Amino acid sequence: MIALLLVLCGVLGGAAGSTEAETAEWCGAWRVAGEANNLGAWSTVPEECAEFVRGYMMGRGYVVDLEMVASEAGEFARSVEICGDGKDAWVFDIDETLLSNLPYYAAHGFGLEVFDHEKFNDWVEKGVAPAIEPSLKLYEDVLNLGFKVILLTGRSERHRSATIENLINAGFKDWDQLILRNSDDQGKRATLYKSEKRSEMEKDGYRILGNSGDQWSDLLGFSVAVRSFKLPNPMYYIP
């Protein structure tokens, strides 16, 4: 029992002082805990996991995980009976869901640095984020199946023009609505903001059948989708 407690204390205490292999194992467990929403709120990637996160985001593992999420979402979308009245909706987040900000985060430690709103806003205004390819395929598939696509992002309304241009250049088109934060939404936690917007969709008669996002705050709260699909993102957490 004492030995077990010592092992647990070592794991819970983090990876400091561990061997390279032990650090990799701990960081892998940290990533899984984050994806499962077991970590609670966190602000930056642990310093000892910076290289692990970089390797995951730039490697094949991230791509395979994205493909798996898109595949499962597509299978669900094909199983749904569309009513044909234009009210069957699929909601997509944008950042790290449709568009990849990896070029930005590669220059800022893959989540190791504290988030800088002004620097990120400057990046958004450039409008050069590439598409996440598995999400682009899912996006096209749900459109072809007859879903109405609604884009619900935490980006500010002032980024509307840059966001539209970026989405179109990355291959996304024919969405039904693009919802950004307006002045009344500033300061709200993402979970509340997105729940309120989904509630408004429902009041407009939409049936939210699917929802794709990289943050749990994209998916949880109230007025949730019939099925929600969480994309991987170990770089940052938005409550």
C-alpha positions as YAML, in Angstrom:
chain: A
units: angstrom
residues:
- id: 1
  name: MET
  ca: [0.00, 0.00, 0.00]
- id: 2
  name: ILE
  ca: [2.81, 2.43, 0.85]
- id: 3
  name: ALA
  ca: [4.54, 1.63, -2.44]
- id: 4
  name: LEU
  ca: [1.31, 2.25, -4.35]
- id: 5
  name: LEU
  ca: [0.81, 5.59, -2.63]
- id: 6
  name: LEU
  ca: [4.35, 6.63, -3.51]
- id: 7
  name: VAL
  ca: [3.74, 5.77, -7.16]
- id: 8
  name: LEU
  ca: [0.48, 7.72, -7.18]
- id: 9
  name: CYS
  ca: [2.11, 10.72, -5.54]
- id: 10
  name: GLY
  ca: [4.80, 10.65, -8.19]
- id: 11
  name: VAL
  ca: [2.25, 10.55, -11.02]
- id: 12
  name: LEU
  ca: [0.03, 13.25, -9.56]
- id: 13
  name: GLY
  ca: [3.00, 15.45, -8.83]
- id: 14
  name: GLY
  ca: [3.90, 15.80, -12.49]
- id: 15
  name: ALA
  ca: [6.86, 14.82, -14.62]
- id: 16
  name: ALA
  ca: [9.59, 16.92, -13.00]
- id: 17
  name: GLY
  ca: [12.68, 14.84, -12.25]
- id: 18
  name: SER
  ca: [11.47, 11.92, -14.35]
- id: 19
  name: THR
  ca: [13.32, 10.13, -17.09]
- id: 20
  name: GLU
  ca: [12.57, 11.03, -20.70]
- id: 21
  name: ALA
  ca: [10.34, 7.98, -21.09]
- id: 22
  name: GLU
  ca: [8.47, 8.72, -17.87]
- id: 23
  name: THR
  ca: [7.97, 12.32, -18.94]
- id: 24
  name: ALA
  ca: [6.52, 11.18, -22.26]
- id: 25
  name: GLU
  ca: [4.17, 8.81, -20.46]
- id: 26
  name: TRP
  ca: [3.07, 11.51, -18.04]
- id: 27
  name: CYS
  ca: [2.51, 14.03, -20.83]
- id: 28
  name: GLY
  ca: [0.52, 11.46, -22.78]
- id: 29
  name: ALA
  ca: [-1.66, 10.93, -19.72]
- id: 30
  name: TRP
  ca: [-1.98, 14.70, -19.29]
- id: 31
  name: ARG
  ca: [-3.16, 15.05, -22.89]
- id: 32
  name: VAL
  ca: [-5.75, 12.30, -22.54]
- id: 33
  name: ALA
  ca: [-7.01, 13.82, -19.29]
- id: 34
  name: GLY
  ca: [-7.41, 17.14, -21.05]
- id: 35
  name: GLU
  ca: [-9.30, 15.63, -23.97]
- id: 36
  name: ALA
  ca: [-11.58, 13.82, -21.51]
- id: 37
  name: ASN
  ca: [-12.24, 17.12, -19.68]
- id: 38
  name: ASN
  ca: [-10.76, 15.74, -16.47]
- id: 39
  name: LEU
  ca: [-8.11, 18.43, -15.91]
- id: 40
  name: GLY
  ca: [-10.37, 21.32, -15.07]
- id: 41
  name: ALA
  ca: [-9.30, 24.79, -16.18]
- id: 42
  name: TRP
  ca: [-5.67, 25.17, -17.27]
- id: 43
  name: SER
  ca: [-3.88, 28.14, -18.81]
- id: 44
  name: THR
  ca: [-0.75, 26.77, -20.49]
- id: 45
  name: VAL
  ca: [0.82, 23.48, -21.49]
- id: 46
  name: PRO
  ca: [3.10, 22.18, -18.69]
- id: 47
  name: GLU
  ca: [6.67, 23.20, -19.46]
- id: 48
  name: GLU
  ca: [7.90, 19.60, -19.40]
- id: 49
  name: CYS
  ca: [5.26, 18.68, -22.02]
- id: 50
  name: ALA
  ca: [6.11, 21.37, -24.58]
- id: 51
  name: GLU
  ca: [8.11, 19.02, -26.79]
- id: 52
  name: PHE
  ca: [5.51, 16.26, -26.42]
- id: 53
  name: VAL
  ca: [2.70, 18.56, -27.56]
- id: 54
  name: ARG
  ca: [4.80, 19.87, -30.44]
- id: 55
  name: GLY
  ca: [5.52, 16.32, -31.58]
- id: 56
  name: TYR
  ca: [1.86, 15.35, -31.37]
- id: 57
  name: MET
  ca: [0.56, 18.41, -33.20]
- id: 58
  name: MET
  ca: [3.14, 18.19, -35.99]
- id: 59
  name: GLY
  ca: [3.05, 14.41, -36.27]
- id: 60
  name: ARG
  ca: [0.82, 11.74, -37.70]
- id: 61
  name: GLY
  ca: [-1.01, 11.14, -34.41]
- id: 62
  name: TYR
  ca: [-2.90, 14.43, -34.55]
- id: 63
  name: VAL
  ca: [-3.96, 13.81, -38.15]
- id: 64
  name: VAL
  ca: [-5.17, 10.28, -37.39]
- id: 65
  name: ASP
  ca: [-7.18, 11.56, -34.42]
- id: 66
  name: LEU
  ca: [-8.80, 14.24, -36.59]
- id: 67
  name: GLU
  ca: [-9.64, 11.65, -39.22]
- id: 68
  name: MET
  ca: [-11.24, 9.40, -36.61]
- id: 69
  name: VAL
  ca: [-13.46, 12.19, -35.28]
- id: 70
  name: ALA
  ca: [-14.53, 13.21, -38.78]
- id: 71
  name: SER
  ca: [-15.22, 9.60, -39.74]
- id: 72
  name: GLU
  ca: [-17.43, 8.99, -36.71]
- id: 73
  name: ALA
  ca: [-19.26, 12.27, -37.26]
- id: 74
  name: GLY
  ca: [-19.82, 11.43, -40.91]
- id: 75
  name: GLU
  ca: [-21.19, 8.01, -40.02]
- id: 76
  name: PHE
  ca: [-23.66, 9.61, -37.63]
- id: 77
  name: ALA
  ca: [-24.65, 12.25, -40.20]
- id: 78
  name: ARG
  ca: [-25.44, 9.55, -42.75]
- id: 79
  name: SER
  ca: [-27.61, 7.73, -40.22]
- id: 80
  name: VAL
  ca: [-29.87, 10.73, -39.63]
- id: 81
  name: GLU
  ca: [-33.14, 11.10, -41.49]
- id: 82
  name: ILE
  ca: [-33.27, 14.64, -42.85]
- id: 83
  name: CYS
  ca: [-36.75, 16.18, -42.69]
- id: 84
  name: GLY
  ca: [-36.21, 18.36, -45.75]
- id: 85
  name: ASP
  ca: [-37.63, 21.54, -44.24]
- id: 86
  name: GLY
  ca: [-34.27, 23.29, -43.99]
- id: 87
  name: LYS
  ca: [-34.14, 23.09, -40.21]
- id: 88
  name: ASP
  ca: [-31.80, 20.12, -39.67]
- id: 89
  name: ALA
  ca: [-28.61, 21.84, -38.49]
- id: 90
  name: TRP
  ca: [-24.98, 20.94, -37.94]
- id: 91
  name: VAL
  ca: [-22.98, 23.43, -35.88]
- id: 92
  name: PHE
  ca: [-19.25, 23.89, -36.40]
- id: 93
  name: ASP
  ca: [-16.76, 25.86, -34.34]
- id: 94
  name: ILE
  ca: [-14.03, 27.48, -36.46]
- id: 95
  name: ASP
  ca: [-10.61, 27.66, -34.76]
- id: 96
  name: GLU
  ca: [-8.95, 24.23, -34.48]
- id: 97
  name: THR
  ca: [-12.18, 22.77, -35.85]
- id: 98
  name: LEU
  ca: [-12.45, 24.03, -39.43]
- id: 99
  name: LEU
  ca: [-9.37, 26.25, -39.60]
- id: 100
  name: SER
  ca: [-5.97, 25.35, -38.20]
- id: 101
  name: ASN
  ca: [-3.96, 27.95, -36.30]
- id: 102
  name: LEU
  ca: [-0.91, 25.69, -36.14]
- id: 103
  name: PRO
  ca: [1.27, 28.23, -38.00]
- id: 104
  name: TYR
  ca: [0.51, 30.73, -35.23]
- id: 105
  name: TYR
  ca: [0.98, 28.31, -32.34]
- id: 106
  name: ALA
  ca: [4.18, 26.90, -33.84]
- id: 107
  name: ALA
  ca: [5.64, 30.38, -33.38]
- id: 108
  name: HIS
  ca: [4.27, 30.62, -29.83]
- id: 109
  name: GLY
  ca: [5.30, 27.40, -28.16]
- id: 110
  name: PHE
  ca: [2.32, 25.20, -29.06]
- id: 111
  name: GLY
  ca: [0.46, 26.43, -25.99]
- id: 112
  name: LEU
  ca: [3.46, 26.90, -23.71]
- id: 113
  name: GLU
  ca: [3.11, 30.70, -23.84]
- id: 114
  name: VAL
  ca: [0.29, 32.52, -22.07]
- id: 115
  name: PHE
  ca: [-2.34, 33.41, -24.67]
- id: 116
  name: ASP
  ca: [-1.87, 36.89, -26.12]
- id: 117
  name: HIS
  ca: [-5.18, 38.21, -27.47]
- id: 118
  name: GLU
  ca: [-3.66, 41.04, -29.51]
- id: 119
  name: LYS
  ca: [-1.12, 38.83, -31.24]
- id: 120
  name: PHE
  ca: [-3.77, 36.25, -32.03]
- id: 121
  name: ASN
  ca: [-6.16, 38.93, -33.31]
- id: 122
  name: ASP
  ca: [-3.42, 40.14, -35.65]
- id: 123
  name: TRP
  ca: [-3.02, 36.56, -36.91]
- id: 124
  name: VAL
  ca: [-6.79, 36.21, -37.46]
- id: 125
  name: GLU
  ca: [-6.85, 39.41, -39.52]
- id: 126
  name: LYS
  ca: [-4.26, 37.96, -41.89]
- id: 127
  name: GLY
  ca: [-6.86, 35.38, -42.91]
- id: 128
  name: VAL
  ca: [-4.35, 32.70, -43.86]
- id: 129
  name: ALA
  ca: [-5.25, 29.79, -41.55]
- id: 130
  name: PRO
  ca: [-5.37, 26.54, -43.57]
- id: 131
  name: ALA
  ca: [-8.29, 24.14, -43.55]
- id: 132
  name: ILE
  ca: [-8.30, 21.10, -41.31]
- id: 133
  name: GLU
  ca: [-8.73, 18.62, -44.14]
- id: 134
  name: PRO
  ca: [-10.79, 15.92, -42.36]
- id: 135
  name: SER
  ca: [-13.15, 18.65, -41.15]
- id: 136
  name: LEU
  ca: [-13.44, 20.08, -44.66]
- id: 137
  name: LYS
  ca: [-14.51, 16.67, -45.93]
- id: 138
  name: LEU
  ca: [-17.06, 16.32, -43.12]
- id: 139
  name: TYR
  ca: [-18.31, 19.84, -43.82]
- id: 140
  name: GLU
  ca: [-18.86, 19.02, -47.49]
- id: 141
  name: ASP
  ca: [-20.50, 15.70, -46.60]
- id: 142
  name: VAL
  ca: [-23.07, 17.21, -44.22]
- id: 143
  name: LEU
  ca: [-23.93, 19.90, -46.77]
- id: 144
  name: ASN
  ca: [-24.46, 17.25, -49.44]
- id: 145
  name: LEU
  ca: [-26.66, 15.28, -47.05]
- id: 146
  name: GLY
  ca: [-28.96, 18.27, -46.68]
- id: 147
  name: PHE
  ca: [-27.92, 19.73, -43.33]
- id: 148
  name: LYS
  ca: [-27.90, 23.46, -42.78]
- id: 149
  name: VAL
  ca: [-24.44, 24.43, -41.56]
- id: 150
  name: ILE
  ca: [-24.16, 27.04, -38.83]
- id: 151
  name: LEU
  ca: [-20.73, 28.37, -37.87]
- id: 152
  name: LEU
  ca: [-20.52, 29.42, -34.23]
- id: 153
  name: THR
  ca: [-17.21, 30.96, -33.20]
- id: 154
  name: GLY
  ca: [-15.76, 32.80, -30.26]
- id: 155
  name: ARG
  ca: [-14.14, 35.27, -32.63]
- id: 156
  name: SER
  ca: [-15.24, 38.87, -32.31]
- id: 157
  name: GLU
  ca: [-17.65, 40.43, -34.81]
- id: 158
  name: ARG
  ca: [-14.86, 42.76, -35.91]
- id: 159
  name: HIS
  ca: [-13.16, 39.77, -37.52]
- id: 160
  name: ARG
  ca: [-16.14, 38.90, -39.73]
- id: 161
  name: SER
  ca: [-14.65, 40.00, -43.05]
- id: 162
  name: ALA
  ca: [-11.28, 38.36, -42.44]
- id: 163
  name: THR
  ca: [-12.99, 35.19, -41.22]
- id: 164
  name: ILE
  ca: [-15.27, 34.94, -44.26]
- id: 165
  name: GLU
  ca: [-12.37, 35.47, -46.64]
- id: 166
  name: ASN
  ca: [-10.24, 32.91, -44.81]
- id: 167
  name: LEU
  ca: [-13.03, 30.31, -44.80]
- id: 168
  name: ILE
  ca: [-13.76, 30.72, -48.50]
- id: 169
  name: ASN
  ca: [-10.08, 30.58, -49.45]
- id: 170
  name: ALA
  ca: [-9.70, 27.41, -47.36]
- id: 171
  name: GLY
  ca: [-12.58, 25.73, -49.23]
- id: 172
  name: PHE
  ca: [-15.56, 26.33, -46.95]
- id: 173
  name: LYS
  ca: [-18.72, 27.73, -48.50]
- id: 174
  name: ASP
  ca: [-22.53, 27.66, -48.46]
- id: 175
  name: TRP
  ca: [-22.97, 27.96, -44.70]
- id: 176
  name: ASP
  ca: [-26.37, 29.11, -43.50]
- id: 177
  name: GLN
  ca: [-25.17, 31.39, -40.69]
- id: 178
  name: LEU
  ca: [-21.88, 32.69, -39.33]
- id: 179
  name: ILE
  ca: [-22.25, 33.73, -35.69]
- id: 180
  name: LEU
  ca: [-19.51, 35.75, -33.98]
- id: 181
  name: ARG
  ca: [-19.36, 37.46, -30.59]
- id: 182
  name: ASN
  ca: [-21.03, 40.87, -30.63]
- id: 183
  name: SER
  ca: [-20.69, 43.55, -27.97]
- id: 184
  name: ASP
  ca: [-23.32, 41.91, -25.74]
- id: 185
  name: ASP
  ca: [-21.38, 38.64, -25.76]
- id: 186
  name: GLN
  ca: [-18.03, 40.04, -24.68]
- id: 187
  name: GLY
  ca: [-16.87, 38.73, -21.31]
- id: 188
  name: LYS
  ca: [-19.18, 35.72, -21.29]
- id: 189
  name: ARG
  ca: [-17.68, 32.29, -20.78]
- id: 190
  name: ALA
  ca: [-17.68, 30.35, -24.02]
- id: 191
  name: THR
  ca: [-19.97, 27.66, -22.59]
- id: 192
  name: LEU
  ca: [-22.67, 30.22, -21.81]
- id: 193
  name: TYR
  ca: [-22.20, 32.23, -25.00]
- id: 194
  name: LYS
  ca: [-22.45, 29.20, -27.25]
- id: 195
  name: SER
  ca: [-25.34, 27.69, -25.30]
- id: 196
  name: GLU
  ca: [-27.29, 30.93, -25.67]
- id: 197
  name: LYS
  ca: [-26.65, 31.01, -29.41]
- id: 198
  name: ARG
  ca: [-27.74, 27.39, -29.80]
- id: 199
  name: SER
  ca: [-30.88, 28.20, -27.81]
- id: 200
  name: GLU
  ca: [-31.62, 31.01, -30.26]
- id: 201
  name: MET
  ca: [-31.21, 28.54, -33.13]
- id: 202
  name: GLU
  ca: [-33.76, 26.23, -31.53]
- id: 203
  name: LYS
  ca: [-36.18, 29.13, -31.05]
- id: 204
  name: ASP
  ca: [-35.81, 29.77, -34.78]
- id: 205
  name: GLY
  ca: [-36.93, 26.20, -35.39]
- id: 206
  name: TYR
  ca: [-33.58, 24.53, -36.01]
- id: 207
  name: ARG
  ca: [-32.98, 20.97, -34.85]
- id: 208
  name: ILE
  ca: [-29.32, 20.78, -33.82]
- id: 209
  name: LEU
  ca: [-28.41, 17.24, -34.80]
- id: 210
  name: GLY
  ca: [-24.62, 17.53, -34.87]
- id: 211
  name: ASN
  ca: [-22.00, 19.79, -33.30]
- id: 212
  name: SER
  ca: [-18.25, 19.73, -33.91]
- id: 213
  name: GLY
  ca: [-15.72, 21.62, -31.79]
- id: 214
  name: ASP
  ca: [-12.25, 21.34, -30.29]
- id: 215
  name: GLN
  ca: [-13.29, 22.68, -26.86]
- id: 216
  name: TRP
  ca: [-15.75, 21.18, -24.41]
- id: 217
  name: SER
  ca: [-17.21, 24.68, -24.14]
- id: 218
  name: ASP
  ca: [-18.22, 24.32, -27.80]
- id: 219
  name: LEU
  ca: [-20.31, 21.29, -26.94]
- id: 220
  name: LEU
  ca: [-21.58, 21.42, -23.36]
- id: 221
  name: GLY
  ca: [-24.10, 23.62, -21.55]
- id: 222
  name: PHE
  ca: [-27.72, 23.73, -22.68]
- id: 223
  name: SER
  ca: [-29.43, 23.36, -26.07]
- id: 224
  name: VAL
  ca: [-26.86, 20.72, -26.91]
- id: 225
  name: ALA
  ca: [-26.80, 18.69, -30.12]
- id: 226
  name: VAL
  ca: [-28.15, 15.18, -30.50]
- id: 227
  name: ARG
  ca: [-24.52, 14.16, -31.05]
- id: 228
  name: SER
  ca: [-21.42, 16.22, -30.32]
- id: 229
  name: PHE
  ca: [-17.94, 15.49, -31.64]
- id: 230
  name: LYS
  ca: [-14.80, 16.70, -29.82]
- id: 231
  name: LEU
  ca: [-11.71, 17.33, -31.95]
- id: 232
  name: PRO
  ca: [-8.30, 17.02, -30.26]
- id: 233
  name: ASN
  ca: [-6.55, 20.14, -29.01]
- id: 234
  name: PRO
  ca: [-3.89, 19.94, -26.29]
- id: 235
  name: MET
  ca: [-2.63, 23.48, -26.93]
- id: 236
  name: TYR
  ca: [-5.22, 25.54, -25.08]
- id: 237
  name: TYR
  ca: [-8.36, 25.39, -22.96]
- id: 238
  name: ILE
  ca: [-11.35, 27.74, -23.21]
- id: 239
  name: PRO
  ca: [-13.92, 27.54, -20.38]
...
